[in-house]
């Protein structure tokens, strides 16, 4: 049985995705919370939209990072 080795370049790329995701998991909800506290402010919808985009980007980067790490461990 052939033993596969981990592709370290692809693994490092996946870890970089997860490293970018980690702060976004905290920044997104903080922005959303700030926008909900200031609903009467004229820029409420802009800040709310930015918070939503940061949260969605964090989720997408997280899944992209996990997918890349799994690809490096188990191959294509």
PyMOL Python script that loads the backbone (N, CA, C, O; Angstrom):
from pymol import cmd

cmd.read_pdbstr("""\
ATOM      1  N   UNK A   1       0.849  -1.181   0.000  1.00  0.00           N
ATOM      2  CA  UNK A   1       0.000   0.000   0.000  1.00  0.00           C
ATOM      3  C   UNK A   1       0.890   1.238   0.000  1.00  0.00           C
ATOM      4  O   UNK A   1       1.852   1.334   0.762  1.00  0.00           O
ATOM      5  N   UNK A   2       0.551   2.162  -0.857  1.00  0.00           N
ATOM      6  CA  UNK A   2       1.350   3.376  -1.011  1.00  0.00           C
ATOM      7  C   UNK A   2       0.999   4.385   0.079  1.00  0.00           C
ATOM      8  O   UNK A   2      -0.170   4.654   0.355  1.00  0.00           O
ATOM      9  N   UNK A   3       2.039   4.928   0.683  1.00  0.00           N
ATOM     10  CA  UNK A   3       1.826   5.916   1.733  1.00  0.00           C
ATOM     11  C   UNK A   3       1.977   7.318   1.145  1.00  0.00           C
ATOM     12  O   UNK A   3       2.956   7.608   0.458  1.00  0.00           O
ATOM     13  N   UNK A   4       0.999   8.184   1.420  1.00  0.00           N
ATOM     14  CA  UNK A   4       1.048   9.542   0.902  1.00  0.00           C
ATOM     15  C   UNK A   4       1.673  10.464   1.940  1.00  0.00           C
ATOM     16  O   UNK A   4       1.548  10.260   3.148  1.00  0.00           O
ATOM     17  N   UNK A   5       2.341  11.469   1.433  1.00  0.00           N
ATOM     18  CA  UNK A   5       2.956  12.452   2.306  1.00  0.00           C
ATOM     19  C   UNK A   5       2.192  13.766   2.201  1.00  0.00           C
ATOM     20  O   UNK A   5       1.566  14.057   1.181  1.00  0.00           O
ATOM     21  N   UNK A   6       2.253  14.544   3.258  1.00  0.00           N
ATOM     22  CA  UNK A   6       1.555  15.821   3.310  1.00  0.00           C
ATOM     23  C   UNK A   6       2.269  16.829   2.421  1.00  0.00           C
ATOM     24  O   UNK A   6       3.489  16.978   2.488  1.00  0.00           O
ATOM     25  N   UNK A   7       1.495  17.517   1.589  1.00  0.00           N
ATOM     26  CA  UNK A   7       2.042  18.593   0.765  1.00  0.00           C
ATOM     27  C   UNK A   7       2.147  19.841   1.642  1.00  0.00           C
ATOM     28  O   UNK A   7       1.142  20.481   1.949  1.00  0.00           O
ATOM     29  N   UNK A   8       3.357  20.173   2.033  1.00  0.00           N
ATOM     30  CA  UNK A   8       3.556  21.235   3.014  1.00  0.00           C
ATOM     31  C   UNK A   8       3.225  22.616   2.459  1.00  0.00           C
ATOM     32  O   UNK A   8       2.802  23.490   3.216  1.00  0.00           O
ATOM     33  N   UNK A   9       3.404  22.832   1.181  1.00  0.00           N
ATOM     34  CA  UNK A   9       3.068  24.135   0.599  1.00  0.00           C
ATOM     35  C   UNK A   9       1.557  24.379   0.653  1.00  0.00           C
ATOM     36  O   UNK A   9       1.111  25.472   1.002  1.00  0.00           O
ATOM     37  N   UNK A  10       0.790  23.371   0.310  1.00  0.00           N
ATOM     38  CA  UNK A  10      -0.664  23.494   0.335  1.00  0.00           C
ATOM     39  C   UNK A  10      -1.159  23.598   1.774  1.00  0.00           C
ATOM     40  O   UNK A  10      -2.100  24.339   2.059  1.00  0.00           O
ATOM     41  N   UNK A  11      -0.521  22.850   2.683  1.00  0.00           N
ATOM     42  CA  UNK A  11      -0.881  22.921   4.095  1.00  0.00           C
ATOM     43  C   UNK A  11      -0.644  24.325   4.645  1.00  0.00           C
ATOM     44  O   UNK A  11      -1.485  24.850   5.375  1.00  0.00           O
ATOM     45  N   UNK A  12       0.473  24.931   4.309  1.00  0.00           N
ATOM     46  CA  UNK A  12       0.778  26.280   4.781  1.00  0.00           C
ATOM     47  C   UNK A  12      -0.210  27.292   4.207  1.00  0.00           C
ATOM     48  O   UNK A  12      -0.584  28.253   4.880  1.00  0.00           O
ATOM     49  N   UNK A  13      -0.627  27.075   2.973  1.00  0.00           N
ATOM     50  CA  UNK A  13      -1.626  27.959   2.367  1.00  0.00           C
ATOM     51  C   UNK A  13      -2.952  27.867   3.137  1.00  0.00           C
ATOM     52  O   UNK A  13      -3.601  28.887   3.368  1.00  0.00           O
ATOM     53  N   UNK A  14      -3.352  26.667   3.531  1.00  0.00           N
ATOM     54  CA  UNK A  14      -4.573  26.496   4.305  1.00  0.00           C
ATOM     55  C   UNK A  14      -4.469  27.119   5.683  1.00  0.00           C
ATOM     56  O   UNK A  14      -5.436  27.692   6.185  1.00  0.00           O
ATOM     57  N   UNK A  15      -3.303  27.009   6.295  1.00  0.00           N
ATOM     58  CA  UNK A  15      -3.100  27.625   7.608  1.00  0.00           C
ATOM     59  C   UNK A  15      -3.162  29.148   7.489  1.00  0.00           C
ATOM     60  O   UNK A  15      -3.660  29.815   8.395  1.00  0.00           O
ATOM     61  N   UNK A  16      -2.664  29.702   6.388  1.00  0.00           N
ATOM     62  CA  UNK A  16      -2.751  31.150   6.183  1.00  0.00           C
ATOM     63  C   UNK A  16      -4.204  31.590   6.053  1.00  0.00           C
ATOM     64  O   UNK A  16      -4.578  32.643   6.569  1.00  0.00           O
ATOM     65  N   UNK A  17      -5.020  30.802   5.376  1.00  0.00           N
ATOM     66  CA  UNK A  17      -6.452  31.120   5.294  1.00  0.00           C
ATOM     67  C   UNK A  17      -7.078  31.144   6.690  1.00  0.00           C
ATOM     68  O   UNK A  17      -7.842  32.051   7.020  1.00  0.00           O
ATOM     69  N   UNK A  18      -6.749  30.151   7.496  1.00  0.00           N
ATOM     70  CA  UNK A  18      -7.313  30.091   8.841  1.00  0.00           C
ATOM     71  C   UNK A  18      -6.781  31.216   9.725  1.00  0.00           C
ATOM     72  O   UNK A  18      -7.503  31.715  10.588  1.00  0.00           O
ATOM     73  N   UNK A  19      -5.532  31.618   9.523  1.00  0.00           N
ATOM     74  CA  UNK A  19      -4.976  32.729  10.291  1.00  0.00           C
ATOM     75  C   UNK A  19      -5.668  34.039   9.937  1.00  0.00           C
ATOM     76  O   UNK A  19      -5.837  34.900  10.801  1.00  0.00           O
ATOM     77  N   UNK A  20      -6.068  34.201   8.685  1.00  0.00           N
ATOM     78  CA  UNK A  20      -6.807  35.403   8.288  1.00  0.00           C
ATOM     79  C   UNK A  20      -8.236  35.351   8.801  1.00  0.00           C
ATOM     80  O   UNK A  20      -8.849  36.389   9.048  1.00  0.00           O
ATOM     81  N   UNK A  21      -8.761  34.163   8.959  1.00  0.00           N
ATOM     82  CA  UNK A  21     -10.139  33.999   9.410  1.00  0.00           C
ATOM     83  C   UNK A  21     -10.304  34.318  10.889  1.00  0.00           C
ATOM     84  O   UNK A  21     -11.320  34.884  11.293  1.00  0.00           O
ATOM     85  N   UNK A  22      -9.316  33.959  11.697  1.00  0.00           N
ATOM     86  CA  UNK A  22      -9.446  34.067  13.149  1.00  0.00           C
ATOM     87  C   UNK A  22      -9.811  35.478  13.628  1.00  0.00           C
ATOM     88  O   UNK A  22     -10.752  35.609  14.410  1.00  0.00           O
ATOM     89  N   UNK A  23      -9.119  36.532  13.202  1.00  0.00           N
ATOM     90  CA  UNK A  23      -9.535  37.864  13.665  1.00  0.00           C
ATOM     91  C   UNK A  23     -10.890  38.291  13.114  1.00  0.00           C
ATOM     92  O   UNK A  23     -11.618  39.048  13.757  1.00  0.00           O
ATOM     93  N   UNK A  24     -11.223  37.805  11.926  1.00  0.00           N
ATOM     94  CA  UNK A  24     -12.504  38.185  11.326  1.00  0.00           C
ATOM     95  C   UNK A  24     -13.677  37.606  12.097  1.00  0.00           C
ATOM     96  O   UNK A  24     -14.766  38.179  12.090  1.00  0.00           O
ATOM     97  N   UNK A  25     -13.464  36.465  12.767  1.00  0.00           N
ATOM     98  CA  UNK A  25     -14.529  35.880  13.588  1.00  0.00           C
ATOM     99  C   UNK A  25     -14.885  36.777  14.772  1.00  0.00           C
ATOM    100  O   UNK A  25     -15.999  36.705  15.290  1.00  0.00           O
ATOM    101  N   UNK A  26     -13.962  37.607  15.196  1.00  0.00           N
ATOM    102  CA  UNK A  26     -14.230  38.521  16.296  1.00  0.00           C
ATOM    103  C   UNK A  26     -14.627  39.908  15.809  1.00  0.00           C
ATOM    104  O   UNK A  26     -15.480  40.555  16.415  1.00  0.00           O
ATOM    105  N   UNK A  27     -14.021  40.370  14.726  1.00  0.00           N
ATOM    106  CA  UNK A  27     -14.283  41.723  14.224  1.00  0.00           C
ATOM    107  C   UNK A  27     -15.697  41.838  13.665  1.00  0.00           C
ATOM    108  O   UNK A  27     -16.361  42.849  13.897  1.00  0.00           O
ATOM    109  N   UNK A  28     -16.168  40.847  12.946  1.00  0.00           N
ATOM    110  CA  UNK A  28     -17.496  40.892  12.344  1.00  0.00           C
ATOM    111  C   UNK A  28     -18.615  41.078  13.362  1.00  0.00           C
ATOM    112  O   UNK A  28     -19.416  42.001  13.215  1.00  0.00           O
ATOM    113  N   UNK A  29     -18.699  40.239  14.385  1.00  0.00           N
ATOM    114  CA  UNK A  29     -19.754  40.434  15.387  1.00  0.00           C
ATOM    115  C   UNK A  29     -19.630  41.749  16.161  1.00  0.00           C
ATOM    116  O   UNK A  29     -20.640  42.327  16.562  1.00  0.00           O
ATOM    117  N   UNK A  30     -18.398  42.225  16.374  1.00  0.00           N
ATOM    118  CA  UNK A  30     -18.226  43.512  17.056  1.00  0.00           C
ATOM    119  C   UNK A  30     -18.797  44.637  16.200  1.00  0.00           C
ATOM    120  O   UNK A  30     -19.452  45.540  16.720  1.00  0.00           O
ATOM    121  N   UNK A  31     -18.556  44.589  14.896  1.00  0.00           N
ATOM    122  CA  UNK A  31     -19.109  45.610  13.997  1.00  0.00           C
ATOM    123  C   UNK A  31     -20.631  45.524  13.977  1.00  0.00           C
ATOM    124  O   UNK A  31     -21.309  46.551  14.020  1.00  0.00           O
ATOM    125  N   UNK A  32     -21.172  44.317  13.913  1.00  0.00           N
ATOM    126  CA  UNK A  32     -22.629  44.163  13.929  1.00  0.00           C
ATOM    127  C   UNK A  32     -23.230  44.671  15.235  1.00  0.00           C
ATOM    128  O   UNK A  32     -24.258  45.348  15.219  1.00  0.00           O
ATOM    129  N   UNK A  33     -22.612  44.357  16.347  1.00  0.00           N
ATOM    130  CA  UNK A  33     -23.103  44.824  17.631  1.00  0.00           C
ATOM    131  C   UNK A  33     -23.065  46.355  17.700  1.00  0.00           C
ATOM    132  O   UNK A  33     -23.994  46.979  18.213  1.00  0.00           O
ATOM    133  N   UNK A  34     -22.008  46.943  17.192  1.00  0.00           N
ATOM    134  CA  UNK A  34     -21.895  48.400  17.176  1.00  0.00           C
ATOM    135  C   UNK A  34     -22.978  49.030  16.310  1.00  0.00           C
ATOM    136  O   UNK A  34     -23.525  50.078  16.655  1.00  0.00           O
ATOM    137  N   UNK A  35     -23.284  48.400  15.199  1.00  0.00           N
ATOM    138  CA  UNK A  35     -24.321  48.962  14.328  1.00  0.00           C
ATOM    139  C   UNK A  35     -25.703  48.853  14.979  1.00  0.00           C
ATOM    140  O   UNK A  35     -26.525  49.758  14.835  1.00  0.00           O
ATOM    141  N   UNK A  36     -25.966  47.744  15.700  1.00  0.00           N
ATOM    142  CA  UNK A  36     -27.268  47.601  16.346  1.00  0.00           C
ATOM    143  C   UNK A  36     -27.442  48.570  17.510  1.00  0.00           C
ATOM    144  O   UNK A  36     -28.563  48.968  17.827  1.00  0.00           O
ATOM    145  N   UNK A  37     -26.341  48.949  18.144  1.00  0.00           N
ATOM    146  CA  UNK A  37     -26.436  49.915  19.233  1.00  0.00           C
ATOM    147  C   UNK A  37     -26.693  51.333  18.720  1.00  0.00           C
ATOM    148  O   UNK A  37     -27.160  52.183  19.477  1.00  0.00           O
ATOM    149  N   UNK A  38     -26.396  51.597  17.456  1.00  0.00           N
ATOM    150  CA  UNK A  38     -26.552  52.930  16.875  1.00  0.00           C
ATOM    151  C   UNK A  38     -27.530  52.897  15.700  1.00  0.00           C
ATOM    152  O   UNK A  38     -27.201  53.361  14.608  1.00  0.00           O
ATOM    153  N   UNK A  39     -28.711  52.361  15.915  1.00  0.00           N
ATOM    154  CA  UNK A  39     -29.672  52.223  14.824  1.00  0.00           C
ATOM    155  C   UNK A  39     -30.212  53.562  14.330  1.00  0.00           C
ATOM    156  O   UNK A  39     -30.706  53.645  13.205  1.00  0.00           O
ATOM    157  N   UNK A  40     -30.129  54.599  15.138  1.00  0.00           N
ATOM    158  CA  UNK A  40     -30.634  55.902  14.720  1.00  0.00           C
ATOM    159  C   UNK A  40     -29.613  56.697  13.914  1.00  0.00           C
ATOM    160  O   UNK A  40     -29.939  57.750  13.366  1.00  0.00           O
ATOM    161  N   UNK A  41     -28.397  56.207  13.838  1.00  0.00           N
ATOM    162  CA  UNK A  41     -27.334  56.905  13.104  1.00  0.00           C
ATOM    163  C   UNK A  41     -27.579  56.772  11.602  1.00  0.00           C
ATOM    164  O   UNK A  41     -28.048  55.730  11.145  1.00  0.00           O
ATOM    165  N   UNK A  42     -27.266  57.819  10.827  1.00  0.00           N
ATOM    166  CA  UNK A  42     -27.513  57.744   9.373  1.00  0.00           C
ATOM    167  C   UNK A  42     -26.677  56.681   8.645  1.00  0.00           C
ATOM    168  O   UNK A  42     -27.069  56.225   7.571  1.00  0.00           O
ATOM    169  N   UNK A  43     -25.546  56.286   9.211  1.00  0.00           N
ATOM    170  CA  UNK A  43     -24.706  55.274   8.559  1.00  0.00           C
ATOM    171  C   UNK A  43     -24.974  53.862   9.075  1.00  0.00           C
ATOM    172  O   UNK A  43     -24.139  52.974   8.907  1.00  0.00           O
ATOM    173  N   UNK A  44     -26.123  53.648   9.697  1.00  0.00           N
ATOM    174  CA  UNK A  44     -26.450  52.332  10.260  1.00  0.00           C
ATOM    175  C   UNK A  44     -26.390  51.248   9.198  1.00  0.00           C
ATOM    176  O   UNK A  44     -25.787  50.200   9.426  1.00  0.00           O
ATOM    177  N   UNK A  45     -27.004  51.477   8.040  1.00  0.00           N
ATOM    178  CA  UNK A  45     -27.068  50.437   7.010  1.00  0.00           C
ATOM    179  C   UNK A  45     -25.692  50.144   6.411  1.00  0.00           C
ATOM    180  O   UNK A  45     -25.400  49.008   6.038  1.00  0.00           O
ATOM    181  N   UNK A  46     -24.863  51.163   6.322  1.00  0.00           N
ATOM    182  CA  UNK A  46     -23.511  50.962   5.788  1.00  0.00           C
ATOM    183  C   UNK A  46     -22.688  50.089   6.742  1.00  0.00           C
ATOM    184  O   UNK A  46     -22.045  49.129   6.318  1.00  0.00           O
ATOM    185  N   UNK A  47     -22.715  50.433   8.030  1.00  0.00           N
ATOM    186  CA  UNK A  47     -21.954  49.673   9.028  1.00  0.00           C
ATOM    187  C   UNK A  47     -22.519  48.261   9.171  1.00  0.00           C
ATOM    188  O   UNK A  47     -21.767  47.299   9.327  1.00  0.00           O
ATOM    189  N   UNK A  48     -23.837  48.140   9.118  1.00  0.00           N
ATOM    190  CA  UNK A  48     -24.468  46.825   9.186  1.00  0.00           C
ATOM    191  C   UNK A  48     -24.036  45.963   7.996  1.00  0.00           C
ATOM    192  O   UNK A  48     -23.739  44.780   8.161  1.00  0.00           O
ATOM    193  N   UNK A  49     -24.000  46.549   6.816  1.00  0.00           N
ATOM    194  CA  UNK A  49     -23.568  45.817   5.621  1.00  0.00           C
ATOM    195  C   UNK A  49     -22.116  45.385   5.705  1.00  0.00           C
ATOM    196  O   UNK A  49     -21.766  44.271   5.313  1.00  0.00           O
ATOM    197  N   UNK A  50     -21.265  46.276   6.221  1.00  0.00           N
ATOM    198  CA  UNK A  50     -19.851  45.926   6.379  1.00  0.00           C
ATOM    199  C   UNK A  50     -19.705  44.770   7.367  1.00  0.00           C
ATOM    200  O   UNK A  50     -18.929  43.844   7.132  1.00  0.00           O
ATOM    201  N   UNK A  51     -20.450  44.824   8.470  1.00  0.00           N
ATOM    202  CA  UNK A  51     -20.398  43.740   9.450  1.00  0.00           C
ATOM    203  C   UNK A  51     -20.847  42.416   8.858  1.00  0.00           C
ATOM    204  O   UNK A  51     -20.239  41.376   9.111  1.00  0.00           O
ATOM    205  N   UNK A  52     -21.914  42.456   8.069  1.00  0.00           N
ATOM    206  CA  UNK A  52     -22.394  41.222   7.419  1.00  0.00           C
ATOM    207  C   UNK A  52     -21.358  40.678   6.437  1.00  0.00           C
ATOM    208  O   UNK A  52     -21.124  39.471   6.381  1.00  0.00           O
ATOM    209  N   UNK A  53     -20.743  41.567   5.667  1.00  0.00           N
ATOM    210  CA  UNK A  53     -19.725  41.129   4.704  1.00  0.00           C
ATOM    211  C   UNK A  53     -18.519  40.516   5.407  1.00  0.00           C
ATOM    212  O   UNK A  53     -17.966  39.521   4.939  1.00  0.00           O
ATOM    213  N   UNK A  54     -18.112  41.104   6.524  1.00  0.00           N
ATOM    214  CA  UNK A  54     -16.968  40.547   7.263  1.00  0.00           C
ATOM    215  C   UNK A  54     -17.316  39.164   7.809  1.00  0.00           C
ATOM    216  O   UNK A  54     -16.488  38.255   7.755  1.00  0.00           O
ATOM    217  N   UNK A  55     -18.526  38.992   8.334  1.00  0.00           N
ATOM    218  CA  UNK A  55     -18.935  37.682   8.855  1.00  0.00           C
ATOM    219  C   UNK A  55     -19.007  36.630   7.748  1.00  0.00           C
ATOM    220  O   UNK A  55     -18.551  35.502   7.929  1.00  0.00           O
ATOM    221  N   UNK A  56     -19.571  36.996   6.623  1.00  0.00           N
ATOM    222  CA  UNK A  56     -19.673  36.054   5.497  1.00  0.00           C
ATOM    223  C   UNK A  56     -18.284  35.707   4.965  1.00  0.00           C
ATOM    224  O   UNK A  56     -18.005  34.548   4.659  1.00  0.00           O
ATOM    225  N   UNK A  57     -17.415  36.714   4.855  1.00  0.00           N
ATOM    226  CA  UNK A  57     -16.045  36.459   4.388  1.00  0.00           C
ATOM    227  C   UNK A  57     -15.305  35.544   5.350  1.00  0.00           C
ATOM    228  O   UNK A  57     -14.527  34.693   4.919  1.00  0.00           O
ATOM    229  N   UNK A  58     -15.536  35.705   6.646  1.00  0.00           N
ATOM    230  CA  UNK A  58     -14.881  34.836   7.636  1.00  0.00           C
ATOM    231  C   UNK A  58     -15.328  33.393   7.457  1.00  0.00           C
ATOM    232  O   UNK A  58     -14.508  32.476   7.503  1.00  0.00           O
ATOM    233  N   UNK A  59     -16.620  33.190   7.254  1.00  0.00           N
ATOM    234  CA  UNK A  59     -17.113  31.825   7.068  1.00  0.00           C
ATOM    235  C   UNK A  59     -16.555  31.200   5.790  1.00  0.00           C
ATOM    236  O   UNK A  59     -16.150  30.038   5.785  1.00  0.00           O
ATOM    237  N   UNK A  60     -16.538  31.975   4.712  1.00  0.00           N
ATOM    238  CA  UNK A  60     -16.017  31.444   3.450  1.00  0.00           C
ATOM    239  C   UNK A  60     -14.531  31.122   3.541  1.00  0.00           C
ATOM    240  O   UNK A  60     -14.090  30.082   3.052  1.00  0.00           O
ATOM    241  N   UNK A  61     -13.753  32.014   4.168  1.00  0.00           N
ATOM    242  CA  UNK A  61     -12.327  31.749   4.318  1.00  0.00           C
ATOM    243  C   UNK A  61     -12.072  30.543   5.227  1.00  0.00           C
ATOM    244  O   UNK A  61     -11.132  29.780   5.004  1.00  0.00           O
ATOM    245  N   UNK A  62     -12.910  30.376   6.246  1.00  0.00           N
ATOM    246  CA  UNK A  62     -12.758  29.222   7.133  1.00  0.00           C
ATOM    247  C   UNK A  62     -12.952  27.918   6.369  1.00  0.00           C
ATOM    248  O   UNK A  62     -12.145  26.997   6.496  1.00  0.00           O
ATOM    249  N   UNK A  63     -14.015  27.838   5.580  1.00  0.00           N
ATOM    250  CA  UNK A  63     -14.257  26.615   4.819  1.00  0.00           C
ATOM    251  C   UNK A  63     -13.214  26.416   3.726  1.00  0.00           C
ATOM    252  O   UNK A  63     -12.830  25.283   3.434  1.00  0.00           O
ATOM    253  N   UNK A  64     -12.752  27.508   3.119  1.00  0.00           N
ATOM    254  CA  UNK A  64     -11.698  27.403   2.113  1.00  0.00           C
ATOM    255  C   UNK A  64     -10.407  26.895   2.761  1.00  0.00           C
ATOM    256  O   UNK A  64      -9.706  26.068   2.179  1.00  0.00           O
ATOM    257  N   UNK A  65     -10.093  27.387   3.958  1.00  0.00           N
ATOM    258  CA  UNK A  65      -8.899  26.933   4.666  1.00  0.00           C
ATOM    259  C   UNK A  65      -8.979  25.473   5.047  1.00  0.00           C
ATOM    260  O   UNK A  65      -8.015  24.728   4.874  1.00  0.00           O
ATOM    261  N   UNK A  66     -10.141  25.051   5.573  1.00  0.00           N
ATOM    262  CA  UNK A  66     -10.303  23.631   5.916  1.00  0.00           C
ATOM    263  C   UNK A  66     -10.212  22.744   4.690  1.00  0.00           C
ATOM    264  O   UNK A  66      -9.609  21.672   4.734  1.00  0.00           O
ATOM    265  N   UNK A  67     -10.812  23.191   3.597  1.00  0.00           N
ATOM    266  CA  UNK A  67     -10.765  22.413   2.362  1.00  0.00           C
ATOM    267  C   UNK A  67      -9.325  22.286   1.865  1.00  0.00           C
ATOM    268  O   UNK A  67      -8.917  21.219   1.406  1.00  0.00           O
ATOM    269  N   UNK A  68      -8.559  23.368   1.955  1.00  0.00           N
ATOM    270  CA  UNK A  68      -7.175  23.344   1.508  1.00  0.00           C
ATOM    271  C   UNK A  68      -6.330  22.436   2.396  1.00  0.00           C
ATOM    272  O   UNK A  68      -5.475  21.706   1.895  1.00  0.00           O
ATOM    273  N   UNK A  69      -6.555  22.470   3.690  1.00  0.00           N
ATOM    274  CA  UNK A  69      -5.801  21.602   4.607  1.00  0.00           C
ATOM    275  C   UNK A  69      -6.145  20.136   4.339  1.00  0.00           C
ATOM    276  O   UNK A  69      -5.253  19.288   4.325  1.00  0.00           O
ATOM    277  N   UNK A  70      -7.412  19.832   4.128  1.00  0.00           N
ATOM    278  CA  UNK A  70      -7.804  18.448   3.833  1.00  0.00           C
ATOM    279  C   UNK A  70      -7.189  17.988   2.513  1.00  0.00           C
ATOM    280  O   UNK A  70      -6.790  16.831   2.374  1.00  0.00           O
ATOM    281  N   UNK A  71      -7.116  18.903   1.547  1.00  0.00           N
ATOM    282  CA  UNK A  71      -6.488  18.554   0.266  1.00  0.00           C
ATOM    283  C   UNK A  71      -5.017  18.242   0.447  1.00  0.00           C
ATOM    284  O   UNK A  71      -4.483  17.348  -0.209  1.00  0.00           O
ATOM    285  N   UNK A  72      -4.352  18.981   1.343  1.00  0.00           N
ATOM    286  CA  UNK A  72      -2.917  18.726   1.540  1.00  0.00           C
ATOM    287  C   UNK A  72      -2.686  17.406   2.279  1.00  0.00           C
ATOM    288  O   UNK A  72      -1.682  16.733   2.044  1.00  0.00           O
ATOM    289  N   UNK A  73      -3.595  17.036   3.157  1.00  0.00           N
ATOM    290  CA  UNK A  73      -3.418  15.804   3.929  1.00  0.00           C
ATOM    291  C   UNK A  73      -3.792  14.556   3.148  1.00  0.00           C
ATOM    292  O   UNK A  73      -3.095  13.544   3.219  1.00  0.00           O
ATOM    293  N   UNK A  74      -4.889  14.621   2.403  1.00  0.00           N
ATOM    294  CA  UNK A  74      -5.411  13.413   1.760  1.00  0.00           C
ATOM    295  C   UNK A  74      -5.273  13.407   0.249  1.00  0.00           C
ATOM    296  O   UNK A  74      -5.673  12.434  -0.389  1.00  0.00           O
ATOM    297  N   UNK A  75      -4.729  14.440  -0.339  1.00  0.00           N
ATOM    298  CA  UNK A  75      -4.557  14.501  -1.775  1.00  0.00           C
ATOM    299  C   UNK A  75      -5.827  14.992  -2.460  1.00  0.00           C
ATOM    300  O   UNK A  75      -6.800  15.371  -1.807  1.00  0.00           O
ATOM    301  N   UNK A  76      -5.794  14.977  -3.764  1.00  0.00           N
ATOM    302  CA  UNK A  76      -6.928  15.501  -4.517  1.00  0.00           C
ATOM    303  C   UNK A  76      -8.005  14.474  -4.535  1.00  0.00           C
ATOM    304  O   UNK A  76      -9.065  14.702  -5.118  1.00  0.00           O
TER     305      UNK A  76
END
""", "prot")
cmd.dss("prot")
cmd.show_as("cartoon", "prot")
cmd.util.cbc("prot")
cmd.orient("prot")
